[in-house]
Amino acid sequence: MAIVRRFDKIEFDVPGKHTEVNATYAIIGDKNGEKFLQIDTYGSSSRQIKGKKSQSIRLSQEALDQLFKIYKANF
């Protein structure tokens, strides 16, 4: 599992094709009282084990603040 504390911008010439999957989220606290937003994605219908957790990522408060600024500036 990865903990993201910041985002760096990159440019894509041509966006890749992505399949749609289900996702869940949870607010997780660690032993030091720090909170994280955890996002889990689950296998697409074309995967061998359908519905199995594929990826898990935790965003720190700093990363969430930055992501919110990115969202507000672009959408």
PDB file of N, CA, C, O and CB in Angstrom:
ATOM      1  N   MET A   1       0.858  -1.171   0.000  1.00  0.00           N
ATOM      2  CA  MET A   1       0.000   0.000   0.000  1.00  0.00           C
ATOM      3  C   MET A   1       0.898   1.225   0.000  1.00  0.00           C
ATOM      4  O   MET A   1       1.969   1.222   0.606  1.00  0.00           O
ATOM      5  CB  MET A   1      -0.973   0.003   1.225  1.00  0.00           C
ATOM      6  N   ALA A   2       0.458   2.263  -0.677  1.00  0.00           N
ATOM      7  CA  ALA A   2       1.228   3.504  -0.760  1.00  0.00           C
ATOM      8  C   ALA A   2       0.543   4.610   0.034  1.00  0.00           C
ATOM      9  O   ALA A   2      -0.684   4.713   0.048  1.00  0.00           O
ATOM     10  CB  ALA A   2       1.409   3.934  -2.228  1.00  0.00           C
ATOM     11  N   ILE A   3       1.357   5.438   0.696  1.00  0.00           N
ATOM     12  CA  ILE A   3       0.857   6.663   1.320  1.00  0.00           C
ATOM     13  C   ILE A   3       1.361   7.818   0.476  1.00  0.00           C
ATOM     14  O   ILE A   3       2.567   7.973   0.286  1.00  0.00           O
ATOM     15  CB  ILE A   3       1.322   6.796   2.828  1.00  0.00           C
ATOM     16  N   VAL A   4       0.446   8.627  -0.029  1.00  0.00           N
ATOM     17  CA  VAL A   4       0.794   9.781  -0.857  1.00  0.00           C
ATOM     18  C   VAL A   4       0.754  11.025   0.013  1.00  0.00           C
ATOM     19  O   VAL A   4      -0.242  11.291   0.685  1.00  0.00           O
ATOM     20  CB  VAL A   4      -0.172   9.921  -2.078  1.00  0.00           C
ATOM     21  N   ARG A   5       1.837  11.782  -0.002  1.00  0.00           N
ATOM     22  CA  ARG A   5       1.906  13.030   0.753  1.00  0.00           C
ATOM     23  C   ARG A   5       1.934  14.254  -0.155  1.00  0.00           C
ATOM     24  O   ARG A   5       1.705  15.370   0.310  1.00  0.00           O
ATOM     25  CB  ARG A   5       3.130  13.028   1.643  1.00  0.00           C
ATOM     26  N   ARG A   6       2.214  14.057  -1.458  1.00  0.00           N
ATOM     27  CA  ARG A   6       2.168  15.175  -2.398  1.00  0.00           C
ATOM     28  C   ARG A   6       2.037  14.648  -3.819  1.00  0.00           C
ATOM     29  O   ARG A   6       2.338  13.488  -4.103  1.00  0.00           O
ATOM     30  CB  ARG A   6       3.428  16.061  -2.262  1.00  0.00           C
ATOM     31  N   PHE A   7       1.582  15.526  -4.704  1.00  0.00           N
ATOM     32  CA  PHE A   7       1.438  15.203  -6.116  1.00  0.00           C
ATOM     33  C   PHE A   7       2.380  16.075  -6.932  1.00  0.00           C
ATOM     34  O   PHE A   7       2.558  17.255  -6.630  1.00  0.00           O
ATOM     35  CB  PHE A   7      -0.024  15.393  -6.580  1.00  0.00           C
ATOM     36  N   ASP A   8       2.983  15.496  -7.967  1.00  0.00           N
ATOM     37  CA  ASP A   8       3.778  16.238  -8.936  1.00  0.00           C
ATOM     38  C   ASP A   8       3.068  16.142 -10.278  1.00  0.00           C
ATOM     39  O   ASP A   8       2.648  15.061 -10.689  1.00  0.00           O
ATOM     40  CB  ASP A   8       5.248  15.688  -9.024  1.00  0.00           C
ATOM     41  N   LYS A   9       2.934  17.277 -10.962  1.00  0.00           N
ATOM     42  CA  LYS A   9       2.220  17.304 -12.232  1.00  0.00           C
ATOM     43  C   LYS A   9       3.107  16.791 -13.360  1.00  0.00           C
ATOM     44  O   LYS A   9       4.293  17.113 -13.432  1.00  0.00           O
ATOM     45  CB  LYS A   9       1.732  18.724 -12.544  1.00  0.00           C
ATOM     46  N   ILE A  10       2.510  15.986 -14.240  1.00  0.00           N
ATOM     47  CA  ILE A  10       3.150  15.562 -15.478  1.00  0.00           C
ATOM     48  C   ILE A  10       2.164  15.803 -16.610  1.00  0.00           C
ATOM     49  O   ILE A  10       0.973  15.996 -16.366  1.00  0.00           O
ATOM     50  CB  ILE A  10       3.594  14.057 -15.416  1.00  0.00           C
ATOM     51  N   GLU A  11       2.645  15.795 -17.829  1.00  0.00           N
ATOM     52  CA  GLU A  11       1.794  15.990 -19.005  1.00  0.00           C
ATOM     53  C   GLU A  11       1.736  14.691 -19.802  1.00  0.00           C
ATOM     54  O   GLU A  11       2.735  13.984 -19.932  1.00  0.00           O
ATOM     55  CB  GLU A  11       2.323  17.160 -19.893  1.00  0.00           C
ATOM     56  N   PHE A  12       0.555  14.385 -20.333  1.00  0.00           N
ATOM     57  CA  PHE A  12       0.368  13.240 -21.215  1.00  0.00           C
ATOM     58  C   PHE A  12       0.017  13.752 -22.594  1.00  0.00           C
ATOM     59  O   PHE A  12      -0.830  14.634 -22.737  1.00  0.00           O
ATOM     60  CB  PHE A  12      -0.731  12.281 -20.680  1.00  0.00           C
ATOM     61  N   ASP A  13       0.670  13.196 -23.626  1.00  0.00           N
ATOM     62  CA  ASP A  13       0.312  13.557 -24.995  1.00  0.00           C
ATOM     63  C   ASP A  13      -1.027  12.937 -25.372  1.00  0.00           C
ATOM     64  O   ASP A  13      -1.911  13.614 -25.897  1.00  0.00           O
ATOM     65  CB  ASP A  13       1.406  13.109 -25.980  1.00  0.00           C
ATOM     66  N   VAL A  14      -1.165  11.654 -25.101  1.00  0.00           N
ATOM     67  CA  VAL A  14      -2.396  10.928 -25.420  1.00  0.00           C
ATOM     68  C   VAL A  14      -2.789  10.124 -24.187  1.00  0.00           C
ATOM     69  O   VAL A  14      -2.039   9.247 -23.758  1.00  0.00           O
ATOM     70  CB  VAL A  14      -2.211   9.993 -26.679  1.00  0.00           C
ATOM     71  N   PRO A  15      -3.954  10.412 -23.613  1.00  0.00           N
ATOM     72  CA  PRO A  15      -4.374   9.630 -22.447  1.00  0.00           C
ATOM     73  C   PRO A  15      -4.591   8.164 -22.816  1.00  0.00           C
ATOM     74  O   PRO A  15      -5.106   7.858 -23.891  1.00  0.00           O
ATOM     75  CB  PRO A  15      -5.658  10.216 -21.844  1.00  0.00           C
ATOM     76  N   GLY A  16      -4.201   7.272 -21.928  1.00  0.00           N
ATOM     77  CA  GLY A  16      -4.405   5.849 -22.164  1.00  0.00           C
ATOM     78  C   GLY A  16      -5.854   5.455 -21.927  1.00  0.00           C
ATOM     79  O   GLY A  16      -6.610   6.176 -21.276  1.00  0.00           O
ATOM     80  N   LYS A  17      -6.227   4.304 -22.463  1.00  0.00           N
ATOM     81  CA  LYS A  17      -7.582   3.793 -22.271  1.00  0.00           C
ATOM     82  C   LYS A  17      -7.663   3.118 -20.903  1.00  0.00           C
ATOM     83  O   LYS A  17      -6.794   2.328 -20.534  1.00  0.00           O
ATOM     84  CB  LYS A  17      -7.976   2.796 -23.409  1.00  0.00           C
ATOM     85  N   HIS A  18      -8.706   3.437 -20.170  1.00  0.00           N
ATOM     86  CA  HIS A  18      -8.898   2.860 -18.842  1.00  0.00           C
ATOM     87  C   HIS A  18     -10.248   2.155 -18.776  1.00  0.00           C
ATOM     88  O   HIS A  18     -11.220   2.586 -19.396  1.00  0.00           O
ATOM     89  CB  HIS A  18      -8.800   3.951 -17.749  1.00  0.00           C
ATOM     90  N   THR A  19     -10.292   1.070 -18.018  1.00  0.00           N
ATOM     91  CA  THR A  19     -11.562   0.391 -17.792  1.00  0.00           C
ATOM     92  C   THR A  19     -12.175   0.927 -16.507  1.00  0.00           C
ATOM     93  O   THR A  19     -11.465   1.372 -15.604  1.00  0.00           O
ATOM     94  CB  THR A  19     -11.373  -1.154 -17.719  1.00  0.00           C
ATOM     95  N   GLU A  20     -13.486   0.880 -16.435  1.00  0.00           N
ATOM     96  CA  GLU A  20     -14.180   1.325 -15.229  1.00  0.00           C
ATOM     97  C   GLU A  20     -14.202   0.192 -14.213  1.00  0.00           C
ATOM     98  O   GLU A  20     -14.408  -0.971 -14.560  1.00  0.00           O
ATOM     99  CB  GLU A  20     -15.622   1.795 -15.557  1.00  0.00           C
ATOM    100  N   VAL A  21     -13.985   0.555 -12.948  1.00  0.00           N
ATOM    101  CA  VAL A  21     -14.001  -0.415 -11.852  1.00  0.00           C
ATOM    102  C   VAL A  21     -14.750   0.187 -10.674  1.00  0.00           C
ATOM    103  O   VAL A  21     -15.006   1.390 -10.637  1.00  0.00           O
ATOM    104  CB  VAL A  21     -12.555  -0.825 -11.437  1.00  0.00           C
ATOM    105  N   ASN A  22     -15.094  -0.647  -9.725  1.00  0.00           N
ATOM    106  CA  ASN A  22     -15.696  -0.169  -8.486  1.00  0.00           C
ATOM    107  C   ASN A  22     -14.599   0.265  -7.528  1.00  0.00           C
ATOM    108  O   ASN A  22     -13.476  -0.237  -7.576  1.00  0.00           O
ATOM    109  CB  ASN A  22     -16.584  -1.262  -7.842  1.00  0.00           C
ATOM    110  N   ALA A  23     -14.942   1.205  -6.660  1.00  0.00           N
ATOM    111  CA  ALA A  23     -13.990   1.685  -5.655  1.00  0.00           C
ATOM    112  C   ALA A  23     -14.720   1.913  -4.341  1.00  0.00           C
ATOM    113  O   ALA A  23     -15.921   2.181  -4.315  1.00  0.00           O
ATOM    114  CB  ALA A  23     -13.289   2.990  -6.126  1.00  0.00           C
ATOM    115  N   THR A  24     -13.971   1.802  -3.254  1.00  0.00           N
ATOM    116  CA  THR A  24     -14.486   2.120  -1.925  1.00  0.00           C
ATOM    117  C   THR A  24     -13.512   3.089  -1.270  1.00  0.00           C
ATOM    118  O   THR A  24     -12.367   3.230  -1.700  1.00  0.00           O
ATOM    119  CB  THR A  24     -14.676   0.825  -1.054  1.00  0.00           C
ATOM    120  N   TYR A  25     -13.986   3.750  -0.227  1.00  0.00           N
ATOM    121  CA  TYR A  25     -13.085   4.627   0.527  1.00  0.00           C
ATOM    122  C   TYR A  25     -13.349   4.466   2.011  1.00  0.00           C
ATOM    123  O   TYR A  25     -14.422   4.034   2.431  1.00  0.00           O
ATOM    124  CB  TYR A  25     -13.260   6.107   0.104  1.00  0.00           C
ATOM    125  N   ALA A  26     -12.338   4.824   2.794  1.00  0.00           N
ATOM    126  CA  ALA A  26     -12.452   4.795   4.252  1.00  0.00           C
ATOM    127  C   ALA A  26     -11.549   5.883   4.813  1.00  0.00           C
ATOM    128  O   ALA A  26     -10.544   6.245   4.202  1.00  0.00           O
ATOM    129  CB  ALA A  26     -12.070   3.386   4.833  1.00  0.00           C
ATOM    130  N   ILE A  27     -11.913   6.396   5.971  1.00  0.00           N
ATOM    131  CA  ILE A  27     -11.055   7.319   6.702  1.00  0.00           C
ATOM    132  C   ILE A  27     -10.319   6.480   7.743  1.00  0.00           C
ATOM    133  O   ILE A  27     -10.941   5.852   8.600  1.00  0.00           O
ATOM    134  CB  ILE A  27     -11.883   8.504   7.369  1.00  0.00           C
ATOM    135  N   ILE A  28      -8.998   6.474   7.660  1.00  0.00           N
ATOM    136  CA  ILE A  28      -8.161   5.629   8.501  1.00  0.00           C
ATOM    137  C   ILE A  28      -7.323   6.523   9.411  1.00  0.00           C
ATOM    138  O   ILE A  28      -6.764   7.522   8.958  1.00  0.00           O
ATOM    139  CB  ILE A  28      -7.252   4.700   7.637  1.00  0.00           C
ATOM    140  N   GLY A  29      -7.234   6.170  10.680  1.00  0.00           N
ATOM    141  CA  GLY A  29      -6.357   6.880  11.605  1.00  0.00           C
ATOM    142  C   GLY A  29      -5.203   5.988  12.012  1.00  0.00           C
ATOM    143  O   GLY A  29      -5.381   4.787  12.216  1.00  0.00           O
ATOM    144  N   ASP A  30      -4.006   6.578  12.133  1.00  0.00           N
ATOM    145  CA  ASP A  30      -2.877   5.773  12.594  1.00  0.00           C
ATOM    146  C   ASP A  30      -2.666   5.965  14.096  1.00  0.00           C
ATOM    147  O   ASP A  30      -3.407   6.710  14.738  1.00  0.00           O
ATOM    148  CB  ASP A  30      -1.593   6.144  11.818  1.00  0.00           C
ATOM    149  N   LYS A  31      -1.671   5.302  14.648  1.00  0.00           N
ATOM    150  CA  LYS A  31      -1.444   5.335  16.098  1.00  0.00           C
ATOM    151  C   LYS A  31      -1.010   6.706  16.598  1.00  0.00           C
ATOM    152  O   LYS A  31      -1.078   6.973  17.797  1.00  0.00           O
ATOM    153  CB  LYS A  31      -0.400   4.310  16.479  1.00  0.00           C
ATOM    154  N   ASN A  32      -0.561   7.585  15.692  1.00  0.00           N
ATOM    155  CA  ASN A  32      -0.153   8.941  16.069  1.00  0.00           C
ATOM    156  C   ASN A  32      -1.282   9.954  15.916  1.00  0.00           C
ATOM    157  O   ASN A  32      -1.088  11.145  16.160  1.00  0.00           O
ATOM    158  CB  ASN A  32       1.031   9.376  15.234  1.00  0.00           C
ATOM    159  N   GLY A  33      -2.462   9.482  15.512  1.00  0.00           N
ATOM    160  CA  GLY A  33      -3.604  10.367  15.351  1.00  0.00           C
ATOM    161  C   GLY A  33      -3.720  10.997  13.979  1.00  0.00           C
ATOM    162  O   GLY A  33      -4.636  11.783  13.740  1.00  0.00           O
ATOM    163  N   GLU A  34      -2.801  10.667  13.061  1.00  0.00           N
ATOM    164  CA  GLU A  34      -2.886  11.204  11.700  1.00  0.00           C
ATOM    165  C   GLU A  34      -3.985  10.462  10.944  1.00  0.00           C
ATOM    166  O   GLU A  34      -4.111   9.243  11.058  1.00  0.00           O
ATOM    167  CB  GLU A  34      -1.516  11.076  10.954  1.00  0.00           C
ATOM    168  N   LYS A  35      -4.778  11.202  10.173  1.00  0.00           N
ATOM    169  CA  LYS A  35      -5.854  10.595   9.390  1.00  0.00           C
ATOM    170  C   LYS A  35      -5.465  10.539   7.918  1.00  0.00           C
ATOM    171  O   LYS A  35      -4.730  11.387   7.412  1.00  0.00           O
ATOM    172  CB  LYS A  35      -7.170  11.381   9.569  1.00  0.00           C
ATOM    173  N   PHE A  36      -5.983   9.508   7.247  1.00  0.00           N
ATOM    174  CA  PHE A  36      -5.749   9.300   5.826  1.00  0.00           C
ATOM    175  C   PHE A  36      -7.070   8.952   5.150  1.00  0.00           C
ATOM    176  O   PHE A  36      -7.950   8.342   5.758  1.00  0.00           O
ATOM    177  CB  PHE A  36      -4.697   8.184   5.592  1.00  0.00           C
ATOM    178  N   LEU A  37      -7.198   9.347   3.887  1.00  0.00           N
ATOM    179  CA  LEU A  37      -8.289   8.873   3.044  1.00  0.00           C
ATOM    180  C   LEU A  37      -7.741   7.678   2.282  1.00  0.00           C
ATOM    181  O   LEU A  37      -6.806   7.822   1.495  1.00  0.00           O
ATOM    182  CB  LEU A  37      -8.829  10.003   2.067  1.00  0.00           C
ATOM    183  N   GLN A  38      -8.315   6.499   2.506  1.00  0.00           N
ATOM    184  CA  GLN A  38      -7.884   5.304   1.784  1.00  0.00           C
ATOM    185  C   GLN A  38      -8.882   5.014   0.682  1.00  0.00           C
ATOM    186  O   GLN A  38     -10.090   4.974   0.915  1.00  0.00           O
ATOM    187  CB  GLN A  38      -7.746   4.085   2.737  1.00  0.00           C
ATOM    188  N   ILE A  39      -8.365   4.811  -0.521  1.00  0.00           N
ATOM    189  CA  ILE A  39      -9.183   4.459  -1.678  1.00  0.00           C
ATOM    190  C   ILE A  39      -8.724   3.095  -2.169  1.00  0.00           C
ATOM    191  O   ILE A  39      -7.539   2.886  -2.428  1.00  0.00           O
ATOM    192  CB  ILE A  39      -9.077   5.541  -2.814  1.00  0.00           C
ATOM    193  N   ASP A  40      -9.668   2.170  -2.296  1.00  0.00           N
ATOM    194  CA  ASP A  40      -9.386   0.831  -2.809  1.00  0.00           C
ATOM    195  C   ASP A  40     -10.149   0.643  -4.110  1.00  0.00           C
ATOM    196  O   ASP A  40     -11.323   0.998  -4.204  1.00  0.00           O
ATOM    197  CB  ASP A  40      -9.770  -0.269  -1.771  1.00  0.00           C
ATOM    198  N   THR A  41      -9.478   0.080  -5.117  1.00  0.00           N
ATOM    199  CA  THR A  41     -10.165  -0.256  -6.358  1.00  0.00           C
ATOM    200  C   THR A  41     -10.226  -1.773  -6.479  1.00  0.00           C
ATOM    201  O   THR A  41      -9.409  -2.495  -5.907  1.00  0.00           O
ATOM    202  CB  THR A  41      -9.448   0.377  -7.593  1.00  0.00           C
ATOM    203  N   TYR A  42     -11.213  -2.236  -7.234  1.00  0.00           N
ATOM    204  CA  TYR A  42     -11.480  -3.665  -7.349  1.00  0.00           C
ATOM    205  C   TYR A  42     -11.438  -4.077  -8.805  1.00  0.00           C
ATOM    206  O   TYR A  42     -11.760  -3.288  -9.694  1.00  0.00           O
ATOM    207  CB  TYR A  42     -12.839  -4.026  -6.725  1.00  0.00           C
ATOM    208  N   GLY A  43     -11.037  -5.325  -9.046  1.00  0.00           N
ATOM    209  CA  GLY A  43     -10.844  -5.844 -10.390  1.00  0.00           C
ATOM    210  C   GLY A  43     -12.025  -5.623 -11.316  1.00  0.00           C
ATOM    211  O   GLY A  43     -13.185  -5.719 -10.914  1.00  0.00           O
ATOM    212  N   SER A  44     -11.700  -5.326 -12.562  1.00  0.00           N
ATOM    213  CA  SER A  44     -12.741  -5.131 -13.574  1.00  0.00           C
ATOM    214  C   SER A  44     -13.377  -6.476 -13.920  1.00  0.00           C
ATOM    215  O   SER A  44     -12.888  -7.532 -13.520  1.00  0.00           O
ATOM    216  CB  SER A  44     -12.157  -4.459 -14.848  1.00  0.00           C
ATOM    217  N   SER A  45     -14.464  -6.414 -14.663  1.00  0.00           N
ATOM    218  CA  SER A  45     -15.194  -7.637 -15.013  1.00  0.00           C
ATOM    219  C   SER A  45     -14.386  -8.545 -15.928  1.00  0.00           C
ATOM    220  O   SER A  45     -14.711  -9.725 -16.060  1.00  0.00           O
ATOM    221  CB  SER A  45     -16.514  -7.286 -15.680  1.00  0.00           C
ATOM    222  N   SER A  46     -13.334  -8.021 -16.567  1.00  0.00           N
ATOM    223  CA  SER A  46     -12.529  -8.846 -17.471  1.00  0.00           C
ATOM    224  C   SER A  46     -11.357  -9.539 -16.766  1.00  0.00           C
ATOM    225  O   SER A  46     -10.628 -10.305 -17.396  1.00  0.00           O
ATOM    226  CB  SER A  46     -12.002  -7.992 -18.603  1.00  0.00           C
ATOM    227  N   ARG A  47     -11.170  -9.283 -15.480  1.00  0.00           N
ATOM    228  CA  ARG A  47     -10.058  -9.906 -14.755  1.00  0.00           C
ATOM    229  C   ARG A  47     -10.388 -11.341 -14.371  1.00  0.00           C
ATOM    230  O   ARG A  47     -11.552 -11.734 -14.295  1.00  0.00           O
ATOM    231  CB  ARG A  47      -9.714  -9.095 -13.501  1.00  0.00           C
ATOM    232  N   GLN A  48      -9.346 -12.104 -14.132  1.00  0.00           N
ATOM    233  CA  GLN A  48      -9.537 -13.511 -13.785  1.00  0.00           C
ATOM    234  C   GLN A  48     -10.323 -13.660 -12.485  1.00  0.00           C
ATOM    235  O   GLN A  48     -11.240 -14.478 -12.408  1.00  0.00           O
ATOM    236  CB  GLN A  48      -8.186 -14.216 -13.663  1.00  0.00           C
ATOM    237  N   ILE A  49      -9.974 -12.882 -11.470  1.00  0.00           N
ATOM    238  CA  ILE A  49     -10.715 -12.907 -10.207  1.00  0.00           C
ATOM    239  C   ILE A  49     -11.494 -11.599 -10.119  1.00  0.00           C
ATOM    240  O   ILE A  49     -10.963 -10.571  -9.700  1.00  0.00           O
ATOM    241  CB  ILE A  49      -9.750 -13.093  -8.961  1.00  0.00           C
ATOM    242  N   LYS A  50     -12.742 -11.654 -10.513  1.00  0.00           N
ATOM    243  CA  LYS A  50     -13.581 -10.458 -10.552  1.00  0.00           C
ATOM    244  C   LYS A  50     -13.867  -9.959  -9.139  1.00  0.00           C
ATOM    245  O   LYS A  50     -14.137 -10.752  -8.237  1.00  0.00           O
ATOM    246  CB  LYS A  50     -14.900 -10.745 -11.294  1.00  0.00           C
ATOM    247  N   GLY A  51     -13.808  -8.653  -8.953  1.00  0.00           N
ATOM    248  CA  GLY A  51     -14.146  -8.070  -7.672  1.00  0.00           C
ATOM    249  C   GLY A  51     -13.050  -8.123  -6.622  1.00  0.00           C
ATOM    250  O   GLY A  51     -13.255  -7.652  -5.504  1.00  0.00           O
ATOM    251  N   LYS A  52     -11.879  -8.689  -6.952  1.00  0.00           N
ATOM    252  CA  LYS A  52     -10.766  -8.748  -5.998  1.00  0.00           C
ATOM    253  C   LYS A  52     -10.124  -7.365  -5.891  1.00  0.00           C
ATOM    254  O   LYS A  52      -9.994  -6.655  -6.888  1.00  0.00           O
ATOM    255  CB  LYS A  52      -9.708  -9.815  -6.433  1.00  0.00           C
ATOM    256  N   LYS A  53      -9.726  -6.989  -4.673  1.00  0.00           N
ATOM    257  CA  LYS A  53      -9.071  -5.690  -4.490  1.00  0.00           C
ATOM    258  C   LYS A  53      -7.807  -5.642  -5.338  1.00  0.00           C
ATOM    259  O   LYS A  53      -6.966  -6.539  -5.276  1.00  0.00           O
ATOM    260  CB  LYS A  53      -8.736  -5.437  -2.989  1.00  0.00           C
ATOM    261  N   SER A  54      -7.687  -4.575  -6.134  1.00  0.00           N
ATOM    262  CA  SER A  54      -6.543  -4.439  -7.031  1.00  0.00           C
ATOM    263  C   SER A  54      -5.502  -3.482  -6.492  1.00  0.00           C
ATOM    264  O   SER A  54      -4.308  -3.784  -6.473  1.00  0.00           O
ATOM    265  CB  SER A  54      -6.999  -3.975  -8.387  1.00  0.00           C
ATOM    266  N   GLN A  55      -5.967  -2.327  -6.055  1.00  0.00           N
ATOM    267  CA  GLN A  55      -5.051  -1.271  -5.636  1.00  0.00           C
ATOM    268  C   GLN A  55      -5.595  -0.605  -4.391  1.00  0.00           C
ATOM    269  O   GLN A  55      -6.805  -0.515  -4.184  1.00  0.00           O
ATOM    270  CB  GLN A  55      -4.840  -0.236  -6.762  1.00  0.00           C
ATOM    271  N   SER A  56      -4.671  -0.139  -3.568  1.00  0.00           N
ATOM    272  CA  SER A  56      -5.043   0.571  -2.358  1.00  0.00           C
ATOM    273  C   SER A  56      -4.081   1.734  -2.204  1.00  0.00           C
ATOM    274  O   SER A  56      -2.867   1.555  -2.301  1.00  0.00           O
ATOM    275  CB  SER A  56      -5.019  -0.366  -1.103  1.00  0.00           C
ATOM    276  N   ILE A  57      -4.613   2.922  -1.966  1.00  0.00           N
ATOM    277  CA  ILE A  57      -3.784   4.112  -1.832  1.00  0.00           C
ATOM    278  C   ILE A  57      -4.313   4.933  -0.667  1.00  0.00           C
ATOM    279  O   ILE A  57      -5.524   5.062  -0.485  1.00  0.00           O
ATOM    280  CB  ILE A  57      -3.772   4.948  -3.149  1.00  0.00           C
ATOM    281  N   ARG A  58      -3.402   5.487   0.120  1.00  0.00           N
ATOM    282  CA  ARG A  58      -3.798   6.357   1.232  1.00  0.00           C
ATOM    283  C   ARG A  58      -3.270   7.758   0.967  1.00  0.00           C
ATOM    284  O   ARG A  58      -2.104   7.945   0.622  1.00  0.00           O
ATOM    285  CB  ARG A  58      -3.266   5.813   2.598  1.00  0.00           C
ATOM    286  N   LEU A  59      -4.150   8.739   1.134  1.00  0.00           N
ATOM    287  CA  LEU A  59      -3.786  10.136   0.933  1.00  0.00           C
ATOM    288  C   LEU A  59      -3.715  10.837   2.277  1.00  0.00           C
ATOM    289  O   LEU A  59      -4.647  10.762   3.077  1.00  0.00           O
ATOM    290  CB  LEU A  59      -4.795  10.844   0.002  1.00  0.00           C
ATOM    291  N   SER A  60      -2.602  11.520   2.521  1.00  0.00           N
ATOM    292  CA  SER A  60      -2.434  12.295   3.748  1.00  0.00           C
ATOM    293  C   SER A  60      -3.242  13.584   3.644  1.00  0.00           C
ATOM    294  O   SER A  60      -3.759  13.918   2.577  1.00  0.00           O
ATOM    295  CB  SER A  60      -0.933  12.606   4.011  1.00  0.00           C
ATOM    296  N   GLN A  61      -3.346  14.298   4.750  1.00  0.00           N
ATOM    297  CA  GLN A  61      -4.044  15.590   4.747  1.00  0.00           C
ATOM    298  C   GLN A  61      -3.381  16.551   3.765  1.00  0.00           C
ATOM    299  O   GLN A  61      -4.071  17.284   3.056  1.00  0.00           O
ATOM    300  CB  GLN A  61      -4.060  16.205   6.166  1.00  0.00           C
ATOM    301  N   GLU A  62      -2.047  16.556   3.715  1.00  0.00           N
ATOM    302  CA  GLU A  62      -1.337  17.439   2.783  1.00  0.00           C
ATOM    303  C   GLU A  62      -1.682  17.101   1.339  1.00  0.00           C
ATOM    304  O   GLU A  62      -1.925  17.999   0.533  1.00  0.00           O
ATOM    305  CB  GLU A  62       0.179  17.338   2.996  1.00  0.00           C
ATOM    306  N   ALA A  63      -1.705  15.820   1.011  1.00  0.00           N
ATOM    307  CA  ALA A  63      -2.038  15.396  -0.348  1.00  0.00           C
ATOM    308  C   ALA A  63      -3.482  15.744  -0.683  1.00  0.00           C
ATOM    309  O   ALA A  63      -3.773  16.172  -1.800  1.00  0.00           O
ATOM    310  CB  ALA A  63      -1.804  13.888  -0.514  1.00  0.00           C
ATOM    311  N   LEU A  64      -4.387  15.565   0.273  1.00  0.00           N
ATOM    312  CA  LEU A  64      -5.791  15.911   0.031  1.00  0.00           C
ATOM    313  C   LEU A  64      -5.966  17.409  -0.189  1.00  0.00           C
ATOM    314  O   LEU A  64      -6.739  17.822  -1.053  1.00  0.00           O
ATOM    315  CB  LEU A  64      -6.661  15.453   1.204  1.00  0.00           C
ATOM    316  N   ASP A  65      -5.254  18.224   0.587  1.00  0.00           N
ATOM    317  CA  ASP A  65      -5.317  19.675   0.392  1.00  0.00           C
ATOM    318  C   ASP A  65      -4.836  20.046  -1.004  1.00  0.00           C
ATOM    319  O   ASP A  65      -5.455  20.866  -1.681  1.00  0.00           O
ATOM    320  CB  ASP A  65      -4.473  20.404   1.456  1.00  0.00           C
ATOM    321  N   GLN A  66      -3.733  19.442  -1.434  1.00  0.00           N
ATOM    322  CA  GLN A  66      -3.196  19.721  -2.762  1.00  0.00           C
ATOM    323  C   GLN A  66      -4.163  19.239  -3.843  1.00  0.00           C
ATOM    324  O   GLN A  66      -4.391  19.943  -4.827  1.00  0.00           O
ATOM    325  CB  GLN A  66      -1.820  19.053  -2.939  1.00  0.00           C
ATOM    326  N   LEU A  67      -4.724  18.059  -3.669  1.00  0.00           N
ATOM    327  CA  LEU A  67      -5.665  17.514  -4.644  1.00  0.00           C
ATOM    328  C   LEU A  67      -6.899  18.396  -4.764  1.00  0.00           C
ATOM    329  O   LEU A  67      -7.413  18.590  -5.865  1.00  0.00           O
ATOM    330  CB  LEU A  67      -6.072  16.092  -4.256  1.00  0.00           C
ATOM    331  N   PHE A  68      -7.376  18.928  -3.656  1.00  0.00           N
ATOM    332  CA  PHE A  68      -8.529  19.827  -3.678  1.00  0.00           C
ATOM    333  C   PHE A  68      -8.199  21.090  -4.467  1.00  0.00           C
ATOM    334  O   PHE A  68      -9.033  21.572  -5.234  1.00  0.00           O
ATOM    335  CB  PHE A  68      -8.965  20.189  -2.241  1.00  0.00           C
ATOM    336  N   LYS A  69      -7.003  21.629  -4.291  1.00  0.00           N
ATOM    337  CA  LYS A  69      -6.582  22.815  -5.052  1.00  0.00           C
ATOM    338  C   LYS A  69      -6.485  22.506  -6.543  1.00  0.00           C
ATOM    339  O   LYS A  69      -6.882  23.321  -7.376  1.00  0.00           O
ATOM    340  CB  LYS A  69      -5.228  23.334  -4.535  1.00  0.00           C
ATOM    341  N   ILE A  70      -5.961  21.337  -6.878  1.00  0.00           N
ATOM    342  CA  ILE A  70      -5.885  20.911  -8.281  1.00  0.00           C
ATOM    343  C   ILE A  70      -7.288  20.812  -8.863  1.00  0.00           C
ATOM    344  O   ILE A  70      -7.539  21.284  -9.972  1.00  0.00           O
ATOM    345  CB  ILE A  70      -5.146  19.550  -8.412  1.00  0.00           C
ATOM    346  N   TYR A  71      -8.196  20.204  -8.122  1.00  0.00           N
ATOM    347  CA  TYR A  71      -9.587  20.061  -8.562  1.00  0.00           C
ATOM    348  C   TYR A  71     -10.225  21.425  -8.812  1.00  0.00           C
ATOM    349  O   TYR A  71     -10.814  21.651  -9.869  1.00  0.00           O
ATOM    350  CB  TYR A  71     -10.404  19.280  -7.518  1.00  0.00           C
ATOM    351  N   LYS A  72     -10.110  22.332  -7.846  1.00  0.00           N
ATOM    352  CA  LYS A  72     -10.742  23.654  -7.972  1.00  0.00           C
ATOM    353  C   LYS A  72     -10.160  24.453  -9.135  1.00  0.00           C
ATOM    354  O   LYS A  72     -10.877  25.226  -9.770  1.00  0.00           O
ATOM    355  CB  LYS A  72     -10.578  24.443  -6.672  1.00  0.00           C
ATOM    356  N   ALA A  73      -8.891  24.280  -9.418  1.00  0.00           N
ATOM    357  CA  ALA A  73      -8.244  25.029 -10.492  1.00  0.00           C
ATOM    358  C   ALA A  73      -8.576  24.486 -11.879  1.00  0.00           C
ATOM    359  O   ALA A  73      -8.426  25.197 -12.873  1.00  0.00           O
ATOM    360  CB  ALA A  73      -6.752  25.019 -10.292  1.00  0.00           C
ATOM    361  N   ASN A  74      -9.025  23.232 -11.956  1.00  0.00           N
ATOM    362  CA  ASN A  74      -9.177  22.599 -13.266  1.00  0.00           C
ATOM    363  C   ASN A  74     -10.583  22.137 -13.622  1.00  0.00           C
ATOM    364  O   ASN A  74     -10.830  21.788 -14.776  1.00  0.00           O
ATOM    365  CB  ASN A  74      -8.281  21.447 -13.339  1.00  0.00           C
ATOM    366  N   PHE A  75     -11.514  22.125 -12.670  1.00  0.00           N
ATOM    367  CA  PHE A  75     -12.855  21.614 -12.976  1.00  0.00           C
ATOM    368  C   PHE A  75     -13.922  22.605 -12.580  1.00  0.00           C
ATOM    369  O   PHE A  75     -15.110  22.340 -12.766  1.00  0.00           O
ATOM    370  CB  PHE A  75     -13.099  20.288 -12.273  1.00  0.00           C
TER     371      PHE A  75
END
